[in-house]
Amino acid sequence: MSREYPKVWGKFERNVQGKALQFVIEDVPEAMWDSAVEFMLGNYIEEDVWWSTAGTAQDPDAIQEYRVLWKSIIKQKMSLACFLVGENDEKTLVGVNMCMLQEKDQFVEHKPPKTKAGLLSLRMFAEAMKVNAIYDKYNVTSYLMGAGLSIAPEYRRLGISVELLKCRMMLTKAIDQTVTGGIFTSISAQKAAEKAGMECLYETSYKEFGVQCEIDFNTDTEYLKIFGKRIE
């Protein structure tokens, strides 16, 4: 599989308080790998249903475990970044969608976690990955899976998540895959998936999922959902 990298996947404009803001979505360039990982280790691990439940943000060792994991994922060159383009083409990172190739009955290569937060997160992921909805629905053995999506707080409610998901669909085709999808843990992410044209293939209440995982989820989001999309 060879493709242009890094590549620009999309450009869009948003009007904010009477000012036109220009955005671009592209592959995370190698020079930005560390910055993108640190971006994800900011608001995402504090706000995401899973990581906040596990207490990841409060444990420096758990944060380091995820730093190592996301660095291994971003090296696959399948993750996307959204930049605000300012004067003189100056770029500010405002959104990241970490992605990876997921194959049936395969688990992401990683160093097993040792922290309590890391072990809790692994338990959640392992339980959710038992669901074969994407493979069964689309009759595939692999797909481009989302491994985390985060937008800078000051640029939310502009539809950036939706634009990232749409560009992910184009990336899916470019890497010779026919399906993209994944676990959408929060209501905001689930709404973005719906707006991007993805379909919900599976859902379970966090109360029920918590029983499966033996974890008490403290969240306003009612359901954990798995979304997918076939790319024609």
C-alpha positions as CSV (number, residue, x, y, z in Angstrom):
1,M,0.0,0.0,0.0
2,S,1.6,3.3,-1.1
3,R,-0.1,6.6,-1.0
4,E,0.7,10.3,-0.9
5,Y,1.7,11.3,2.6
6,P,1.2,13.7,4.2
7,K,-1.9,14.7,2.2
8,V,-4.5,17.5,2.6
9,W,-7.9,15.9,2.8
10,G,-10.2,18.8,3.1
11,K,-10.6,22.6,3.6
12,F,-13.6,24.4,5.1
13,E,-14.6,27.8,6.4
14,R,-16.6,28.8,9.5
15,N,-18.0,32.2,10.3
16,V,-17.4,33.0,14.0
17,Q,-18.6,36.3,15.4
18,G,-18.5,37.9,11.9
19,K,-15.0,36.6,11.1
20,A,-14.3,33.9,8.5
21,L,-12.0,31.2,9.9
22,Q,-10.2,28.9,7.5
23,F,-9.5,25.3,8.5
24,V,-7.6,22.5,6.8
25,I,-7.6,18.7,7.5
26,E,-4.6,16.7,6.6
27,D,-2.6,13.7,7.7
28,V,-0.7,14.4,10.9
29,P,2.7,15.2,9.5
30,E,5.7,13.4,11.1
31,A,7.0,16.7,12.6
32,M,3.6,17.0,14.5
33,W,3.4,13.4,15.8
34,D,4.4,14.4,19.4
35,S,2.3,17.5,19.4
36,A,-0.8,15.5,18.3
37,V,-0.2,12.9,21.0
38,E,0.1,15.6,23.7
39,F,-3.0,17.3,22.3
40,M,-4.9,14.0,22.9
41,L,-3.4,13.8,26.4
42,G,-5.0,17.1,27.3
43,N,-8.7,17.5,27.3
44,Y,-9.5,14.1,25.8
45,I,-8.4,12.0,28.7
46,E,-10.1,14.3,31.2
47,E,-13.4,14.4,29.4
48,D,-13.9,11.1,27.6
49,V,-16.3,8.8,29.4
50,W,-13.8,5.9,29.5
51,W,-10.7,7.7,30.6
52,S,-12.4,9.9,33.1
53,T,-14.1,6.8,34.7
54,A,-10.7,5.1,34.8
55,G,-9.1,8.2,36.4
56,T,-6.3,8.3,33.7
57,A,-5.8,12.1,33.9
58,Q,-5.0,11.9,37.7
59,D,-2.3,9.3,37.3
60,P,1.0,10.4,35.6
61,D,2.1,6.8,35.1
62,A,-1.2,6.0,33.3
63,I,-0.8,9.1,31.1
64,Q,2.7,7.8,30.1
65,E,1.2,4.4,29.2
66,Y,-1.2,6.2,26.8
67,R,1.5,8.4,25.5
68,V,3.4,5.2,24.5
69,L,0.3,3.6,23.0
70,W,-0.8,6.7,20.9
71,K,2.8,7.2,19.7
72,S,2.7,3.6,18.3
73,I,-0.7,4.3,16.7
74,I,0.3,7.6,15.1
75,K,3.4,6.0,13.5
76,Q,1.0,4.0,11.3
77,K,0.4,7.3,9.4
78,M,-3.4,6.9,9.5
79,S,-4.3,9.8,11.9
80,L,-5.8,13.1,10.9
81,A,-5.3,16.6,12.2
82,C,-7.4,19.8,11.8
83,F,-5.6,23.1,11.7
84,L,-6.8,26.7,11.9
85,V,-5.0,28.5,9.2
86,G,-4.1,32.1,10.2
87,E,-2.2,34.9,8.6
88,N,0.9,34.0,6.7
89,D,-0.5,30.4,6.5
90,E,0.4,29.9,10.2
91,K,-1.3,26.7,11.5
92,T,-2.8,26.1,14.9
93,L,-3.7,22.5,15.9
94,V,-7.4,22.4,16.8
95,G,-8.5,18.8,16.4
96,V,-7.1,15.3,16.1
97,N,-8.6,12.0,15.1
98,M,-6.3,9.1,16.0
99,C,-6.9,6.1,13.7
100,M,-5.5,2.7,13.1
101,L,-6.0,-0.4,11.1
102,Q,-8.0,-2.9,13.1
103,E,-8.1,-6.6,12.0
104,K,-10.5,-9.2,13.3
105,D,-9.4,-11.2,16.3
106,Q,-6.3,-9.0,16.5
107,F,-5.5,-6.7,19.5
108,V,-3.5,-3.5,19.0
109,E,0.2,-4.1,19.7
110,H,0.9,-2.5,23.0
111,K,2.9,-2.8,26.2
112,P,0.5,-4.2,28.8
113,P,-0.5,-1.5,31.2
114,K,0.4,-1.8,34.9
115,T,-1.5,1.1,36.4
116,K,-5.0,0.7,37.8
117,A,-6.4,3.3,35.3
118,G,-4.6,1.5,32.4
119,L,-6.0,-1.9,33.4
120,L,-9.5,-0.5,33.7
121,S,-9.3,1.1,30.3
122,L,-8.0,-2.1,28.8
123,R,-10.8,-4.1,30.4
124,M,-13.4,-1.7,28.8
125,F,-11.7,-1.9,25.4
126,A,-11.4,-5.7,25.5
127,E,-15.1,-6.1,26.4
128,A,-16.3,-3.7,23.7
129,M,-14.1,-5.4,21.1
130,K,-15.9,-8.6,21.6
131,V,-18.7,-7.1,19.6
132,N,-18.3,-8.1,15.9
133,A,-21.0,-5.8,14.6
134,I,-18.7,-4.0,12.0
135,Y,-17.2,-7.3,10.7
136,D,-20.6,-8.9,10.5
137,K,-22.5,-6.0,8.9
138,Y,-20.0,-5.3,6.2
139,N,-18.5,-8.8,5.8
140,V,-14.9,-7.6,6.2
141,T,-11.9,-8.8,8.2
142,S,-10.4,-5.3,8.8
143,Y,-11.3,-1.7,8.9
144,L,-10.0,1.8,9.7
145,M,-10.8,2.3,13.4
146,G,-11.0,5.5,15.3
147,A,-8.8,5.5,18.4
148,G,-9.8,8.9,19.8
149,L,-11.1,12.2,18.5
150,S,-10.7,15.5,20.3
151,I,-11.4,19.1,19.5
152,A,-9.9,22.1,21.3
153,P,-12.6,23.6,23.6
154,E,-12.6,27.0,22.0
155,Y,-13.3,25.5,18.5
156,R,-16.2,23.2,19.4
157,R,-19.7,23.4,18.0
158,L,-18.3,24.3,14.6
159,G,-18.7,20.8,13.1
160,I,-15.0,20.0,13.1
161,S,-15.6,16.5,14.4
162,V,-18.0,15.9,11.4
163,E,-15.4,17.2,8.9
164,L,-12.7,15.0,10.4
165,L,-14.9,11.9,10.1
166,K,-15.8,12.7,6.5
167,C,-12.0,13.0,5.7
168,R,-11.5,9.8,7.5
169,M,-13.8,8.2,5.0
170,M,-11.6,9.4,2.1
171,L,-8.5,8.2,4.0
172,T,-10.1,4.7,4.3
173,K,-10.4,4.4,0.6
174,A,-6.9,5.6,0.1
175,I,-5.5,2.8,2.2
176,D,-7.5,0.2,0.3
177,Q,-10.0,-0.4,3.0
178,T,-13.8,-0.4,2.4
179,V,-15.0,0.3,6.0
180,T,-14.3,2.7,8.8
181,G,-15.9,2.8,12.2
182,G,-15.3,2.3,15.9
183,I,-16.5,2.8,19.4
184,F,-18.2,6.1,20.1
185,T,-18.2,6.7,23.8
186,S,-19.8,10.1,24.3
187,I,-23.1,11.7,23.1
188,S,-21.2,14.5,21.3
189,A,-19.1,11.9,19.3
190,Q,-22.2,9.9,18.6
191,K,-24.0,12.9,17.2
192,A,-21.0,13.8,15.0
193,A,-21.0,10.2,13.7
194,E,-24.6,10.5,12.7
195,K,-24.1,13.8,11.0
196,A,-21.1,12.4,9.1
197,G,-23.4,9.7,7.7
198,M,-22.2,6.8,9.8
199,E,-24.7,4.2,11.0
200,C,-25.2,2.9,14.5
201,L,-24.6,-0.9,14.4
202,Y,-24.6,-1.6,18.1
203,E,-25.5,0.1,21.4
204,T,-25.6,-0.9,25.0
205,S,-26.4,1.2,28.1
206,Y,-23.4,2.2,30.2
207,K,-25.3,0.6,33.1
208,E,-25.3,-2.7,31.3
209,F,-21.8,-2.3,30.0
210,G,-20.6,-1.4,33.5
211,V,-22.0,-4.7,34.8
212,Q,-20.0,-6.5,32.0
213,C,-16.8,-4.7,32.9
214,E,-17.5,-4.6,36.7
215,I,-17.0,-0.8,36.5
216,D,-19.4,2.0,37.6
217,F,-19.5,4.6,34.9
218,N,-20.1,8.1,36.1
219,T,-21.5,9.7,32.9
220,D,-24.4,11.6,31.5
221,T,-24.1,9.7,28.3
222,E,-26.7,6.9,28.4
223,Y,-25.3,4.6,25.7
224,L,-22.0,3.3,24.4
225,K,-22.4,2.9,20.6
226,I,-20.5,1.4,17.7
227,F,-20.8,3.1,14.4
228,G,-19.6,2.1,10.9
229,K,-19.6,3.2,7.3
230,R,-19.0,1.4,4.1
231,I,-17.0,3.4,1.7
232,E,-18.0,2.9,-1.9
